[in-house]
Amino acid sequence: MRRLPALCALIAGLATLSGASALNAADGQATLLIRGARVFDGTGAPAVKADVLVRGDRILAVGPGLKAPRGSRIVDAYGETLLPGLHDLHTHLRSPGYSAPEDLGKAYAGYLVRGITTVNDYSVSAEMLQPIRAMVRQPGGIWAPHLNLAIRTGVPGGHGTEYGWGDFFTMKASTPRAAHGVMARALPYRPDEIKVFTDGWRYGRGGDLNSMNEETLAAIVGDAHKAGIPVVTHTVTLDGARIAAAAGGDSVVHGVGDAPVDADLIARMKARGTAYVSTMVVYEPQQTRAFSPAEWASLSPPEQAHENAQRAEAEHEPKHGPKHEEAGEDGAGAVAAYDARRWAMLQGNLKAMHAAGIPIGIGTDSGIGGVYHGPAAIREMVLYTRLGFTPAEVLVAATRTSAAIMGQAKDHGTIAPGMRADLVLVDGRPDETIEDIWKVARVWVSGREAPLGKLRGELASPAMTPLPTVRMAGPIWTGTRADGRTDLDTLPVDATDSGADHSHITFVHPETGPEGERPVFMAAQFGAAPRPFAELVLPLTRGAIDLADARGFTGIAFTVKGAGDYRLRLESYGLDAGHWFAAPFSAHEGAAEVRLPFSAFAGAPGAEGQAPQLDLAALRALRFQLSGTPGGTAWLELGQVRFYRGS
């Protein structure tokens, strides 16, 4: 039987010497002794009974009979299993997985209460990285797992560019030269990883989107690796996986779903050290999935409500018609034949990758409808055991291997001296019975114990998680900064209608006024949507993460030139985009000031027919919207945007 390294015992012995006073709270770091646990260290070695000594955010010693330094906190863990913190390598934290506004605090809590201490977030833009890091690191800030925050890149007309979130949200390149330019913009933000949308296959539903070629991807990978940053690829086809591996991507994410993986792909992945993260739960047919009692109990009330609503809708669907024709079956809950084929392909390919010894990590695509933050990662692990993994192999995939895929295995992912103290205490033996992984008793993130009871209460509460708030001054965008940023030090960005054929907008500063002001000129080319639009977005805080408090002001003033009717929308925390408050305004050839009092902004009625209330302490951005007809154009010149008081 493999044993814990002898080094652990040596360090354990040193910790018991009379000089152990050096480990006490005098150095400002708290000590913790977890006593008598079954320690599954994440290496694949069998669990052994041992103590784990933690000082500050690091594991100090692992071994039997450790003595606690004076002032240590002691946790008796007899009969329980101690694991390294788990990972989810593919999430979209700003989307909850059901119909509700973005709530990062609840998303973070969903992972912590299930023992997941590191997650990769692909729902952020470059400007969001700094405020999110500040929000979760400040004393008394929001409890969160360790966040690997990605900057997204793709190809023009490819996946990741079709949702109308703007060019800055997914940076685009179709040649190596353009790729180097994109990376020059991205790397100064210090992302933890680069996500590349390389594969445009649409699963046979609608036309395929553009895919990235090997040369462009290799340029992105080369620049990222020089900066010590891993690259993951959105890859869903066999050909796409070949390109991703040949270009040196660190992992292909989502799984090959169009054809069986072959010896050529496996050889390429082994040669370049490319890993596989299959996100099975996002492709599992939801019509037929079942929840174990433990899994169902782990869902938050809104998640359970979403599941019950989905079941009720399925039971009342027409039993014939387009939705079920492809399945060749009658009855609610039928799985389309195409989806069933892809699901079988994904399962077979995961088995083949496992048999070939390809490194496999745990990821979920959580945030997509019905794929919930936290529970989905545990479900993914359980699914793996049904596809040939032993429980111990799954735990290694979720800990050491997932950390290694991110290039972080020297810091965390195993229980050993010097490693980050991300630890999970479980009531059971999940290394033998994977379903025990639902029985999370305690969680430590960098040595700090997460308040699981409080976090579960937050998940059950309808209240939004409080976020940092910035009190607004009057000026928003006067155009006096030469770098194009607003007076609030935020970066103006664009947004449009969704679709591969979405609208486009560009904005420039054509001239400088007498006081040094530079109005912005916007020009929109509308796409093919029935009601196309394009927006200039002025974040009120960096990345529109923290909230803007405009209480005390009467409204928003600005000067405009234009040719017709426009709208100003107030992006607000706690409201879906369809319910953001908006006010119309007109602009003509001559420059004029427009004043829109907050009382002029109206919100769309909710499900119960009542319009929400405008919360002036929960603003995030101003969105100046141009609209028109499909294929048409529009323009607007905007300057001197500010909050105003009085009439």
Number of C-alpha atoms within 10 A of each C-alpha: 6 9 9 21 12 11 14 18 17 13 16 23 16 14 21 15 11 9 10 14 15 12 21 17 16 10 11 10 13 18 24 22 24 21 22 23 24 23 25 26 24 29 21 17 15 17 23 20 18 22 27 28 28 29 23 18 19 21 25 24 27 28 25 18 15 23 17 23 22 13 14 18 14 13 14 12 22 15 14 20 26 33 29 32 31 32 30 30 29 26 26 22 26 19 21 25 22 17 13 12 16 20 19 22 22 27 25 26 26 28 26 31 27 27 33 32 28 27 26 23 23 21 19 20 21 22 20 20 22 16 17 19 14 13 18 18 14 10 8 8 14 21 19 24 27 20 18 19 25 26 29 26 29 29 27 20 19 22 25 25 26 21 14 22 18 24 19 21 22 25 24 23 21 19 17 17 13 15 25 19 15 18 21 13 13 22 18 9 15 15 20 20 23 26 24 29 25 30 27 23 21 12 15 10 8 8 11 16 19 19 20 22 18 20 17 22 29 20 20 28 26 20 17 21 17 9 11 12 20 23 26 29 26 23 29 24 21 19 15 23 29 20 23 33 26 19 22 25 28 25 29 27 26 24 24 25 25 18 16 16 23 12 11 9 19 19 15 19 26 15 12 16 16 24 26 27 27 30 25 25 24 21 19 20 17 18 14 10 9 9 9 10 8 13 16 14 12 19 20 20 14 18 22 14 13 17 17 12 12 15 16 12 13 16 13 10 14 14 17 13 10 9 14 20 14 14 15 11 15 13 13 19 20 21 19 17 15 13 18 16 14 19 18 12 19 26 21 18 20 24 15 17 19 16 11 13 11 18 20 24 30 28 29 31 29 29 23 17 15 19 24 29 32 26 22 28 31 27 21 22 26 19 18 21 17 11 13 14 18 17 22 23 20 26 30 28 28 29 30 26 26 30 24 19 24 21 14 13 16 13 15 26 32 27 28 26 20 16 21 24 30 29 28 25 24 25 18 21 21 22 23 13 14 21 20 16 27 21 19 20 18 20 28 22 23 23 20 16 13 21 15 19 10 11 20 17 12 18 23 14 14 10 11 16 16 15 17 14 16 16 11 20 15 16 16 24 27 21 23 18 14 11 9 17 17 22 19 17 16 20 20 21 21 22 24 26 25 19 16 22 14 23 28 22 23 16 19 13 17 11 12 12 11 7 8 13 18 23 25 22 19 21 17 24 22 26 25 17 17 10 12 22 27 29 28 24 22 27 26 29 25 22 23 23 25 23 25 24 19 22 13 12 18 17 21 21 21 19 17 25 20 20 15 16 15 18 16 21 22 27 24 24 26 18 19 14 14 10 19 20 23 21 17 15 14 14 20 14 12 9 14 15 15 15 19 19 18 17 10 12 17 19 19 15 12 13 7 6 8 10 14 15 10 18 14 18 17 24 26 24 24 23 22 22 22 26 24 20 16 17 12 14 18 20 19 23 22 27 22 20 25 21 21 20 13 8 7
